[in-house]
Amino acid sequence: MQSFTLDGKTYNYYPLDSLGIDLTGLPYSIRILLESVLRNCNAPQNGVPQITEQDVENLAGWNAQTLANIEVPFKPARVILQDFTGVPAVVDLAAMRSAMSHRGGDPEKINPLIPVDLVIDHSIQTDFAGAPDALDKNVALEFERNNERYALLHWGQKSLTSFRVVPPSVGIIHQVNLEFLADVVHCCETILTPTLSQRERGQGILLYPDSVLGTDSHTVMINGLGVLGWGVGGIEAEAVMLGQPYYMLAPQVVGMELTGSLPLGVTATDLVLTLTEIFRKEGVVGKFVEYFGTGVAPMSVADRAVLANMAPEYGATMGFFPVDDKTLEFLRQTGRDPHQIAIVETYCKKQHLFRSSESPTPQYSQMLTLDLSEIEPCVAGPKRPQDRIPLSKLKASVRALMTPLEPSS
């Protein structure tokens, strides 16, 4: 373990350099997975290590051209839930506490082992509109309809450790995650310091990349901020909450190089519809997509989030943008603590997780290229985004679709 000092505080971290491999050849998303496996190696769960040295060696040997059947035991930094799928998880924790109490045990021992955030945003209904007091009336009805569920979540926030609830009418889960919850680099004040050979108790501040699994498929929007994360099922999320790794096969990583710049009047929506069409033709299901190139550097985090958010539509596990100067700019724009921003920059640069114009291009399983200057305004239906129609061809396309079929002879 290594450390650095920033503003008088000492921060510890597990250096990827210690593995003795060429990190520049690894995609940034694989580096983050590797850090998680390294940090949690030989950390005992009920006396038995869940992640071993062999797991570290296997992932460190990730090869862009050879698809090896490597299982990755991934432990994310946190879990995010929305109220529709999060309530059952809280019910399960309450039931486990009740069972523990009935058996004479201490129910306080039943808690999430990693931080969990639940954002209430799926209970919204619009009964009133077009009046100054419409919002207040809708919120009042929302609390009336969901009183029992909200009472349970209030209990969870008061009783469970490492469990926060974001109340209704604050924003959608992905916006809240992007603008408030995500810290890009996670700080743990009191640490157990795992090494490849032993686990020693120590005090200090441990830094590691923010990463998240969520119960909503569009959790991937957070990839636009350089945070590794995607959506999983409720059972998988609950298992991770209780300390189990999320087991996955080491993914192939598709590198999407963006060059040039978007023409005036062309939006990120036009771009992502074009990308969706390309990715569906190429086939990226079950793969990571990682964006790079000269066209990425000036792209705002807001536009990156649009591209990342469409990963479920183009079929990839996620569409990832590594941390760079635009990430830091967004953190400043959204009012993050300047000290936290300094932590993000310093840590990511030391861990080879910060991308700049001088950074070497990693080795990807497959590489695609798209010139942004060739993107044009387009339209597509919500259920079939790959059926994109450029606006310049819209009139002809609609006429063709509406032309009666020729009678058969």
Secondary structure, DSSP 8 states (H G I E B T S, - for coil): -EEEEETTEEEEE--GGGG-S-GGGS-HHHHHHHHHHHHTTT-EETTEESS-HHHHHHHHT--SS-----EEEE--SEEEEEHHHHHHHHHHHHHHHHHHHHTT--GGG---SS-EEEE--S-------SSTTHHHHHHHHHHHHTHHHHHHHHHHHHHSTTEEEE-TTS--HHHHIIIII--SEEEEEEEEEE-SS-EEEEEEEEEEE-EEEESSGGGGGGGGGT-EEEE--HHHHHHHHTT--EEEE---EEEEEEES---TT--HHHHHHHHHHHHHHH--TT-EEEEESTTTTT--HHHHHHHHHTHHHHT-SEEE--B-HHHHHHHHHTT--HHHHHHHHHHHHHTT-B--TTS-----SEEEEEEGGG---EE--SS-TTS-EEGGGHHHHHHHHHS------
